[in-house]
Amino acid sequence: MTTFVKSSSPVSARFPYARLFILAIAVFISVTAEMMPTGLLPQMSAELGVSEAQIGLLVTFFALSVVVTSVPLVALTRRFSRHRLIVAVLFVVSIASLCSALSPSYEWLVGARILGGIAHGLFWAVVGAYSGHLVAKEHIGRAVAIITSGGTLAFVFGVPLATVVGQNFGWRVPFAAVSGLGVVAALLILKFLPRVHAPAPVKRDARSAAASGARRSATEPRASARRRVSPGERSATGLGGVVLICVTTAVIMVGHYALYTYITPFLTTQVGIAPDHIGAVLFANGLGGAVGLVLVAVVFGRRPMLGIVLAVLVTGGVITVLAFFSGNVVVSVVAMVIWGASFGLLPSLLQARLLHVAAASIRDTAVAFFSTSFNVGIAAGAVLGGVLLSNLGLSSLPFAYLVVLAVSAVLLLGSVLMAHRRRGLVSGGAVDSGVRWAQWVRWARRAR
């Protein structure tokens, strides 16, 4: 049997803002590379000779690559140095972006996007854990917040700027620029961030493992690992709540990306915004997302469920405005800003809610499923939007989003009810009685 122990972490006495900002830059580049097609659909469609729905599928191929490959690649690369792995993955992101810029056909572009998605999934899986090696345990939350802010800034600056550049110099230029920036980020990490090595394997034979288990059972009042888990204990882990939150996340992302993937043609055709102004509108939407992130930190951090419910309600109202009043440019632009703020609340608050619901023993697994559900929603949303665009037109996209939001509201209600049930089980002693029963059985066996 082989187990792993955590290697020593190069934790700095001072909070490593500079190092974390470098990682945030890398996140910014990776997310910008992921979402660039949403602002460049008309240009890419015209040059490659395919429909805008097919260009939207590039987001789907990217997200599906993340879903399918991230977990296996994490397992395959667990012995590699975290530092070198991040650098290598960023180089692959750069290569994929360069291949996108040089793609002679749609098929080549699909292959480049799949390569980029594979690298993106592994990058996200590694970068969060890597931050834990840079700071003390009590500062991990702040470190992760700094790193993930790069993703928010990608929507605020990255995608709008790429849209403006693509409109003026061709869609291939921003892809090439992201490729160059990825190389710069990789070199910065290679130069300035500490080397964090893979966990060192420690061999333990079956006898020593058994002895260790015997000592643990003698000193700790734990239930036997082989006993059956009662329904009350299973509920107390929050597993059902985790599943509901992950499903809710996927459903919300389906609705969001069914519309957002095709937001450029929607704004130009349905709203009547000039193509030259699309970058400015996306920038305003991204600024709204930044406001949402601030609200998470200041207002809703400790009350995630309240923030989620409000965000879903406000998003529903805003999408209703876009569905019925898209012909009014001013109203639609204001709605875009508010949409950015309300949706900006959701990713962080959904993950916070997940951590509130999940017991400590399953949090790592819960977060992994959350990431997968997020990307499943992105992929499915882009497909749904493409199908609706091809068959019913752009005007159908906001209505589909509203239907999805209604489904998510029902799931959120189920999550609240399940959380109340879990608290009732815990307070009623379901877990404690199960543990006491296991201890009694163990004592009876010793007595024999």
VMD Tcl script that draws the C-alpha trace (Angstrom):
set ca {
  {0.00 0.00 0.00}
  {1.27 3.46 -0.86}
  {0.09 6.62 0.81}
  {1.16 10.20 0.28}
  {2.20 12.83 2.72}
  {2.18 16.51 1.96}
  {5.54 18.00 1.15}
  {6.86 20.96 3.05}
  {5.35 24.16 1.75}
  {7.38 27.28 1.05}
  {5.08 29.44 3.15}
  {6.24 33.02 3.43}
  {6.07 34.94 6.70}
  {4.69 37.90 4.76}
  {1.58 37.57 2.66}
  {2.86 36.97 -0.91}
  {0.77 39.49 -2.82}
  {3.19 39.71 -5.76}
  {3.28 35.95 -6.29}
  {-0.49 35.67 -6.07}
  {-0.94 38.52 -8.54}
  {1.28 36.64 -10.99}
  {-1.03 33.63 -10.66}
  {-4.03 35.94 -11.10}
  {-2.50 37.16 -14.37}
  {-2.20 33.56 -15.52}
  {-5.87 32.95 -14.64}
  {-6.82 36.12 -16.53}
  {-5.06 34.85 -19.66}
  {-6.56 31.37 -19.44}
  {-10.16 32.59 -18.97}
  {-9.77 35.20 -21.72}
  {-8.60 32.46 -24.07}
  {-11.63 30.37 -23.12}
  {-14.28 33.05 -23.69}
  {-12.87 35.08 -26.63}
  {-15.14 33.51 -29.29}
  {-18.22 35.01 -27.59}
  {-17.16 38.51 -28.68}
  {-15.82 37.54 -32.10}
  {-18.62 35.37 -33.50}
  {-19.43 37.50 -36.58}
  {-15.79 37.92 -37.66}
  {-14.92 34.25 -37.15}
  {-18.10 33.06 -38.82}
  {-17.58 35.25 -41.90}
  {-13.93 34.31 -42.45}
  {-14.25 30.58 -41.78}
  {-17.49 30.22 -43.76}
  {-19.52 28.58 -40.98}
  {-22.61 29.64 -39.04}
  {-22.47 31.63 -35.83}
  {-23.97 28.61 -34.05}
  {-20.95 26.56 -35.11}
  {-18.61 29.22 -33.77}
  {-20.54 29.13 -30.51}
  {-19.84 25.40 -30.32}
  {-16.16 26.26 -29.91}
  {-17.06 27.18 -26.33}
  {-18.74 23.79 -25.96}
  {-15.72 21.86 -27.27}
  {-13.48 23.80 -24.89}
  {-15.69 23.12 -21.85}
  {-16.23 19.44 -22.70}
  {-12.46 18.99 -22.92}
  {-12.22 20.33 -19.38}
  {-14.96 17.99 -18.13}
  {-13.57 14.85 -19.76}
  {-9.85 15.27 -19.11}
  {-9.28 17.31 -15.96}
  {-9.77 14.55 -13.37}
  {-7.74 11.88 -15.22}
  {-4.93 14.35 -15.92}
  {-4.78 15.38 -12.27}
  {-4.38 11.71 -11.35}
  {-1.71 11.12 -13.99}
  {0.33 14.19 -13.01}
  {0.08 13.92 -9.21}
  {3.81 13.04 -8.93}
  {4.99 16.04 -10.95}
  {6.26 19.25 -9.43}
  {3.34 21.66 -9.09}
  {5.56 24.56 -10.13}
  {6.80 22.94 -13.31}
  {3.34 21.62 -14.13}
  {1.76 25.10 -14.05}
  {4.53 26.44 -16.26}
  {4.12 23.56 -18.73}
  {0.33 23.91 -18.83}
  {0.59 27.65 -19.53}
  {2.91 26.93 -22.44}
  {0.28 24.51 -23.79}
  {-2.40 27.24 -23.41}
  {-0.14 29.53 -25.43}
  {0.43 26.89 -28.10}
  {-3.32 26.24 -28.35}
  {-4.03 29.98 -28.74}
  {-1.34 30.27 -31.41}
  {-2.80 27.28 -33.24}
  {-6.21 29.00 -33.08}
  {-4.73 32.14 -34.59}
  {-3.13 30.15 -37.41}
  {-6.01 27.73 -38.05}
  {-6.69 27.45 -41.82}
  {-10.16 25.94 -41.32}
  {-12.93 25.43 -38.81}
  {-11.84 21.84 -38.19}
  {-8.32 22.93 -37.27}
  {-9.80 25.55 -34.95}
  {-11.89 22.90 -33.20}
  {-8.74 20.86 -32.60}
  {-6.94 23.91 -31.20}
  {-9.85 24.63 -28.86}
  {-9.87 21.05 -27.60}
  {-6.15 21.30 -26.85}
  {-6.75 24.60 -25.05}
  {-9.57 23.06 -22.99}
  {-7.39 20.17 -21.90}
  {-4.70 22.58 -20.71}
  {-7.26 24.91 -19.10}
  {-8.82 22.11 -17.04}
  {-5.49 20.91 -15.68}
  {-4.42 24.51 -15.01}
  {-7.49 25.22 -12.87}
  {-7.08 21.95 -11.01}
  {-3.48 22.76 -10.07}
  {-3.46 26.53 -9.53}
  {-5.92 26.51 -6.61}
  {-3.98 23.87 -4.69}
  {-0.70 25.59 -5.53}
  {-1.85 28.75 -3.73}
  {-2.19 26.69 -0.55}
  {1.57 26.14 -0.60}
  {2.27 29.88 -0.67}
  {0.34 31.01 2.41}
  {-0.49 29.82 5.89}
  {-3.71 27.87 6.32}
  {-5.65 30.80 7.77}
  {-4.90 32.91 4.65}
  {-5.90 30.36 2.00}
  {-9.32 31.98 1.46}
  {-7.78 35.37 0.75}
  {-5.17 33.81 -1.54}
  {-7.77 31.95 -3.59}
  {-9.89 35.12 -3.86}
  {-6.91 37.05 -5.29}
  {-6.12 34.33 -7.80}
  {-9.69 33.87 -9.00}
  {-10.12 37.64 -9.41}
  {-8.15 37.14 -12.62}
  {-11.16 35.30 -14.01}
  {-13.46 38.21 -13.20}
  {-11.05 40.66 -14.79}
  {-11.05 38.50 -17.90}
  {-14.73 39.35 -18.34}
  {-14.18 43.00 -17.39}
  {-11.16 43.69 -19.60}
  {-9.98 40.57 -21.44}
  {-13.00 39.62 -23.53}
  {-14.09 43.24 -24.32}
  {-10.53 44.22 -25.28}
  {-10.16 41.11 -27.43}
  {-13.46 42.01 -29.11}
  {-12.31 45.54 -29.93}
  {-8.95 44.33 -31.23}
  {-10.60 41.60 -33.30}
  {-13.05 44.03 -34.86}
  {-10.27 46.38 -35.93}
  {-7.42 44.00 -36.80}
  {-9.07 40.64 -37.39}
  {-10.07 37.89 -34.98}
  {-6.72 36.09 -35.25}
  {-4.78 38.96 -33.65}
  {-6.24 38.64 -30.12}
  {-5.63 34.88 -30.18}
  {-2.00 35.51 -31.10}
  {-1.74 38.18 -28.40}
  {-3.08 35.81 -25.75}
  {-0.51 33.25 -26.91}
  {2.30 35.72 -26.30}
  {0.91 36.79 -22.93}
  {0.68 33.15 -21.87}
  {4.40 32.71 -22.54}
  {5.15 35.83 -20.48}
  {3.03 34.54 -17.58}
  {4.75 31.16 -17.71}
  {8.18 32.80 -17.58}
  {7.11 35.00 -14.64}
  {5.96 31.93 -12.71}
  {9.16 30.09 -13.60}
  {11.28 33.00 -12.38}
  {9.51 34.36 -9.32}
  {7.32 31.64 -7.80}
  {8.78 29.03 -5.43}
  {9.29 25.43 -6.40}
  {6.56 23.25 -4.98}
  {7.22 19.58 -5.47}
  {4.80 16.71 -5.71}
  {3.89 14.85 -2.51}
  {6.55 12.31 -1.61}
  {5.36 8.69 -1.53}
  {5.75 6.84 1.74}
  {5.63 3.04 1.65}
  {3.60 1.32 4.31}
  {3.14 -2.43 4.44}
  {-0.08 -4.05 5.47}
  {1.20 -4.94 8.96}
  {2.22 -1.38 9.83}
  {-1.03 -0.06 8.43}
  {-2.96 -2.53 10.56}
  {-0.96 -1.56 13.64}
  {-1.59 2.08 12.97}
  {-5.29 1.41 12.59}
  {-5.31 -0.53 15.86}
  {-3.61 2.33 17.71}
  {-6.07 4.80 16.23}
  {-9.09 2.75 17.25}
  {-7.70 2.46 20.77}
  {-7.22 6.20 21.19}
  {-9.97 7.76 19.09}
  {-13.73 7.26 19.54}
  {-14.37 6.57 15.87}
  {-16.84 4.17 14.35}
  {-15.56 1.22 12.40}
  {-14.88 1.93 8.72}
  {-16.62 -1.29 7.75}
  {-19.93 -0.65 9.39}
  {-22.90 0.45 7.38}
  {-23.63 4.16 7.35}
  {-27.13 4.95 8.54}
  {-29.40 7.21 6.49}
  {-29.11 9.83 9.20}
  {-25.32 9.86 9.01}
  {-25.38 9.95 5.22}
  {-27.65 12.98 5.34}
  {-25.44 14.61 7.93}
  {-22.50 14.60 5.51}
  {-24.50 16.88 3.27}
  {-24.08 14.60 0.24}
  {-27.62 15.18 -0.96}
  {-27.20 18.94 -0.60}
  {-23.93 18.81 -2.53}
  {-25.60 16.98 -5.39}
  {-28.43 19.52 -5.47}
  {-26.04 22.49 -5.48}
  {-23.98 20.93 -8.30}
  {-27.09 20.21 -10.36}
  {-28.39 23.73 -9.69}
  {-25.04 25.19 -10.77}
  {-25.08 23.21 -14.01}
  {-28.67 24.26 -14.74}
  {-27.95 27.97 -14.13}
  {-24.87 27.82 -16.35}
  {-26.90 26.18 -19.13}
  {-29.27 29.15 -19.20}
  {-26.54 31.75 -18.86}
  {-24.30 30.44 -21.63}
  {-27.21 29.69 -23.94}
  {-27.55 33.48 -24.15}
  {-24.08 34.80 -23.32}
  {-22.32 32.62 -25.91}
  {-24.35 34.40 -28.61}
  {-24.52 37.80 -26.94}
  {-22.72 39.60 -29.78}
  {-25.27 38.73 -32.51}
  {-28.07 39.29 -29.98}
  {-26.86 42.82 -29.23}
  {-26.30 43.73 -32.85}
  {-29.48 42.16 -34.27}
  {-32.06 42.33 -31.49}
  {-30.90 45.41 -29.60}
  {-29.48 47.35 -32.54}
  {-26.08 48.17 -31.08}
  {-23.42 48.99 -33.66}
  {-20.69 46.33 -33.96}
  {-18.05 48.91 -33.03}
  {-19.76 49.44 -29.66}
  {-20.05 45.76 -28.67}
  {-16.71 45.85 -26.83}
  {-17.91 48.79 -24.70}
  {-21.16 47.00 -23.80}
  {-19.30 43.83 -22.83}
  {-16.93 45.97 -20.77}
  {-19.92 47.48 -18.93}
  {-21.29 43.99 -18.34}
  {-17.92 42.93 -16.95}
  {-17.81 45.94 -14.62}
  {-21.17 44.81 -13.31}
  {-19.59 41.42 -12.60}
  {-16.82 43.14 -10.63}
  {-19.49 44.90 -8.54}
  {-21.07 41.52 -7.89}
  {-17.74 40.16 -6.68}
  {-17.43 43.07 -4.24}
  {-20.95 42.38 -2.95}
  {-19.92 38.78 -2.30}
  {-17.02 39.92 -0.13}
  {-18.84 42.71 1.69}
  {-22.47 41.64 2.00}
  {-23.24 38.03 1.12}
  {-20.08 36.13 2.07}
  {-21.60 34.82 5.29}
  {-25.12 34.50 3.87}
  {-24.59 32.78 0.51}
  {-28.10 31.37 0.19}
  {-29.67 34.82 0.54}
  {-27.31 36.17 -2.13}
  {-28.04 33.26 -4.47}
  {-31.80 33.71 -4.21}
  {-31.56 37.47 -4.80}
  {-29.18 36.94 -7.71}
  {-31.53 34.46 -9.39}
  {-34.52 36.79 -8.90}
  {-32.69 39.87 -10.20}
  {-31.27 37.92 -13.13}
  {-34.77 36.71 -13.98}
  {-36.04 40.29 -13.96}
  {-33.19 41.52 -16.13}
  {-33.56 38.72 -18.67}
  {-37.29 39.45 -18.82}
  {-36.41 43.04 -19.76}
  {-34.05 41.79 -22.48}
  {-36.75 39.44 -23.77}
  {-39.51 42.04 -24.06}
  {-37.70 45.39 -24.40}
  {-34.62 44.51 -26.44}
  {-35.56 47.14 -29.00}
  {-34.76 49.91 -26.52}
  {-30.98 50.40 -26.57}
  {-30.71 52.35 -23.30}
  {-32.86 49.92 -21.35}
  {-30.98 46.95 -22.78}
  {-27.55 48.38 -21.92}
  {-28.67 49.11 -18.34}
  {-30.04 45.57 -18.17}
  {-26.68 44.22 -19.36}
  {-24.87 46.02 -16.51}
  {-27.33 44.76 -13.88}
  {-27.13 41.27 -15.39}
  {-23.36 41.36 -14.98}
  {-23.70 42.32 -11.31}
  {-26.38 39.72 -10.47}
  {-24.67 36.89 -12.29}
  {-21.33 37.97 -10.81}
  {-22.69 36.92 -7.43}
  {-23.53 33.37 -8.42}
  {-20.29 31.43 -9.03}
  {-18.66 32.47 -5.76}
  {-21.85 32.19 -3.69}
  {-22.76 28.79 -5.12}
  {-19.33 27.48 -4.15}
  {-19.62 29.08 -0.71}
  {-23.02 27.46 -0.28}
  {-21.52 24.14 -1.31}
  {-18.89 24.43 1.43}
  {-21.57 25.32 3.96}
  {-23.63 22.27 3.02}
  {-20.83 19.71 2.69}
  {-19.30 18.11 5.75}
  {-15.56 18.57 6.11}
  {-14.94 14.94 5.17}
  {-16.31 15.37 1.61}
  {-15.41 18.98 0.78}
  {-12.54 18.16 -1.58}
  {-14.70 15.79 -3.59}
  {-17.58 18.26 -3.51}
  {-15.45 21.05 -4.99}
  {-14.23 18.73 -7.76}
  {-17.83 17.91 -8.70}
  {-18.72 21.60 -8.54}
  {-16.04 22.46 -11.10}
  {-17.22 19.65 -13.37}
  {-20.87 20.72 -13.13}
  {-19.88 24.30 -13.97}
  {-18.20 23.25 -17.21}
  {-20.98 20.80 -18.07}
  {-23.36 23.76 -17.86}
  {-21.15 25.89 -20.10}
  {-20.92 23.16 -22.74}
  {-24.62 22.32 -22.67}
  {-25.60 26.00 -22.69}
  {-23.60 26.73 -25.82}
  {-25.19 23.71 -27.52}
  {-28.70 24.71 -26.45}
  {-28.16 28.28 -27.62}
  {-26.85 27.08 -30.96}
  {-29.86 24.81 -31.51}
  {-32.31 27.57 -30.59}
  {-30.45 30.08 -32.75}
  {-30.59 27.78 -35.77}
  {-34.25 26.82 -35.35}
  {-36.07 29.61 -33.51}
  {-33.79 32.63 -33.84}
  {-32.03 34.95 -31.43}
  {-35.23 36.17 -29.79}
  {-35.79 32.72 -28.25}
  {-32.59 32.77 -26.18}
  {-33.79 35.02 -23.30}
  {-37.00 33.00 -22.96}
  {-35.00 29.76 -22.72}
  {-32.90 31.41 -20.00}
  {-36.06 32.30 -18.05}
  {-37.29 28.70 -18.19}
  {-33.93 27.49 -16.91}
  {-33.97 30.05 -14.09}
  {-37.40 28.77 -13.03}
  {-36.02 25.24 -12.84}
  {-33.03 26.46 -10.82}
  {-35.37 28.24 -8.38}
  {-37.14 24.92 -7.70}
  {-33.78 23.23 -7.13}
  {-32.73 25.99 -4.73}
  {-35.92 25.46 -2.75}
  {-35.07 21.77 -2.55}
  {-31.59 22.64 -1.33}
  {-33.01 24.80 1.47}
  {-35.42 22.07 2.56}
  {-32.66 19.46 2.51}
  {-30.41 21.71 4.62}
  {-33.17 22.09 7.21}
  {-33.66 18.33 7.25}
  {-29.94 17.79 7.74}
  {-29.84 20.20 10.67}
  {-32.81 18.41 12.20}
  {-31.06 15.06 11.90}
  {-27.89 16.36 13.48}
  {-29.69 18.14 16.31}
  {-31.86 15.05 16.82}
  {-28.83 12.93 17.46}
  {-28.95 10.66 14.42}
  {-25.21 10.82 13.95}
  {-24.36 10.64 17.62}
  {-26.60 7.61 18.13}
  {-24.99 5.87 15.16}
  {-21.51 6.46 16.56}
  {-22.56 5.34 20.04}
  {-24.02 2.12 18.56}
  {-20.75 1.39 16.75}
  {-18.79 1.98 19.96}
  {-21.10 -0.40 21.86}
  {-20.65 -3.11 19.23}
  {-16.86 -2.69 19.39}
  {-16.94 -2.93 23.21}
  {-19.10 -6.07 23.07}
  {-16.65 -7.76 20.68}
  {-13.75 -6.99 22.99}
  {-15.68 -8.36 25.95}
  {-16.07 -11.71 24.17}
}
mol new
graphics top color blue
foreach p $ca { graphics top sphere $p radius 0.5 }
foreach p [lrange $ca 0 end-1] q [lrange $ca 1 end] { graphics top cylinder $p $q radius 0.2 }
display resetview
